[in-house]
Amino acid sequence: MSAATMIVNSVKASYTVAVMAVLGLFAFVSAVLIAWPALAYLGAKLFN
């Protein structure tokens, strides 16, 4: 493998990890916002 090929593979891997991290964060925030009414209800029942 040449140095250029190794650099390109490293950049591709880094880009893939970054995209997956952003999509994972988006999925987590979306799930919390969708489930917020249920979470608020359960929290109210738990503390009252």
Backbone as CSV, one residue per row, in Angstrom:
resi,resn,N_x,N_y,N_z,CA_x,CA_y,CA_z,C_x,C_y,C_z
1,MET,0.842,-1.192,0.000,0.000,0.000,0.000,0.877,1.243,0.000
2,SER,0.467,2.185,-0.787,1.210,3.439,-0.800,0.703,4.345,0.317
3,ALA,1.464,5.370,0.565,1.091,6.306,1.626,-0.212,7.015,1.267
4,ALA,-0.409,7.340,-0.006,-1.630,8.035,-0.425,-2.861,7.167,-0.188
5,THR,-2.742,5.884,-0.477,-3.869,4.974,-0.260,-4.206,4.880,1.216
6,MET,-3.194,4.820,2.051,-3.440,4.748,3.494,-4.103,6.024,4.000
7,ILE,-3.693,7.179,3.477,-4.292,8.453,3.887,-5.746,8.516,3.445
8,VAL,-6.041,8.094,2.222,-7.415,8.111,1.722,-8.292,7.185,2.559
9,ASN,-7.785,6.011,2.889,-8.559,5.088,3.719,-8.811,5.670,5.104
10,SER,-7.831,6.356,5.655,-7.994,6.982,6.965,-9.046,8.088,6.920
11,VAL,-9.025,8.882,5.865,-10.009,9.962,5.729,-11.404,9.383,5.558
12,LYS,-11.531,8.326,4.768,-12.841,7.689,4.584,-13.365,7.145,5.905
13,ALA,-12.510,6.519,6.670,-12.930,5.971,7.955,-13.340,7.089,8.907
14,SER,-12.581,8.157,8.935,-12.903,9.285,9.808,-14.231,9.919,9.409
15,TYR,-14.444,10.067,8.110,-15.690,10.649,7.615,-16.875,9.753,7.989
16,THR,-16.709,8.457,7.835,-17.779,7.520,8.175,-18.113,7.592,9.657
17,VAL,-17.114,7.635,10.500,-17.342,7.727,11.943,-18.044,9.040,12.286
18,ALA,-17.630,10.135,11.661,-18.247,11.433,11.933,-19.712,11.444,11.503
19,VAL,-20.005,10.906,10.340,-21.385,10.876,9.858,-22.245,9.995,10.763
20,MET,-21.716,8.851,11.164,-22.481,7.969,12.045,-22.713,8.616,13.407
21,ALA,-21.747,9.362,13.904,-21.915,10.049,15.185,-23.004,11.113,15.091
22,VAL,-23.019,11.879,14.014,-24.036,12.922,13.842,-25.418,12.286,13.709
23,LEU,-25.518,11.224,12.923,-26.807,10.562,12.763,-27.265,9.917,14.076
24,GLY,-26.348,9.373,14.846,-26.695,8.802,16.136,-27.201,9.853,17.109
25,LEU,-26.556,11.003,17.115,-27.011,12.101,17.969,-28.399,12.562,17.559
26,PHE,-28.624,12.679,16.252,-29.945,13.066,15.746,-31.004,12.039,16.160
27,ALA,-30.676,10.769,16.060,-31.624,9.718,16.438,-31.932,9.773,17.928
28,PHE,-30.918,10.014,18.749,-31.126,10.092,20.193,-32.024,11.273,20.557
29,VAL,-31.737,12.433,19.983,-32.549,13.628,20.275,-33.981,13.418,19.791
30,SER,-34.139,12.850,18.614,-35.483,12.590,18.088,-36.255,11.637,18.994
31,ALA,-35.595,10.582,19.452,-36.267,9.612,20.322,-36.700,10.261,21.629
32,VAL,-35.864,11.100,22.202,-36.222,11.762,23.455,-37.387,12.721,23.233
33,LEU,-37.363,13.469,22.143,-38.450,14.416,21.891,-39.769,13.706,21.605
34,ILE,-39.710,12.579,20.918,-40.931,11.827,20.633,-41.481,11.202,21.914
35,ALA,-40.599,10.710,22.769,-41.034,10.024,23.989,-41.234,10.980,25.163
36,TRP,-41.058,12.275,24.966,-41.113,13.218,26.079,-42.416,13.157,26.874
37,PRO,-43.590,13.112,26.240,-44.824,13.041,27.048,-44.860,11.805,27.960
38,ALA,-44.428,10.673,27.447,-44.424,9.462,28.267,-43.404,9.576,29.392
39,LEU,-42.249,10.131,29.096,-41.224,10.296,30.131,-41.695,11.261,31.216
40,ALA,-42.367,12.334,30.814,-42.883,13.291,31.792,-43.958,12.643,32.659
41,TYR,-44.810,11.839,32.054,-45.863,11.149,32.807,-45.258,10.181,33.820
42,LEU,-44.292,9.392,33.372,-43.662,8.430,34.276,-42.906,9.142,35.399
43,GLY,-42.248,10.259,35.071,-41.552,11.025,36.093,-42.504,11.597,37.125
44,ALA,-43.654,12.087,36.661,-44.657,12.633,37.587,-45.205,11.526,38.484
45,LYS,-45.442,10.355,37.935,-45.958,9.248,38.737,-44.898,8.764,39.742
46,LEU,-43.651,8.820,39.338,-42.578,8.325,40.193,-42.372,9.248,41.397
47,PHE,-42.453,10.557,41.208,-42.133,11.505,42.273,-43.365,11.994,43.027
48,ASN,-44.553,11.573,42.628,-45.765,12.006,43.359,-46.433,10.849,44.033
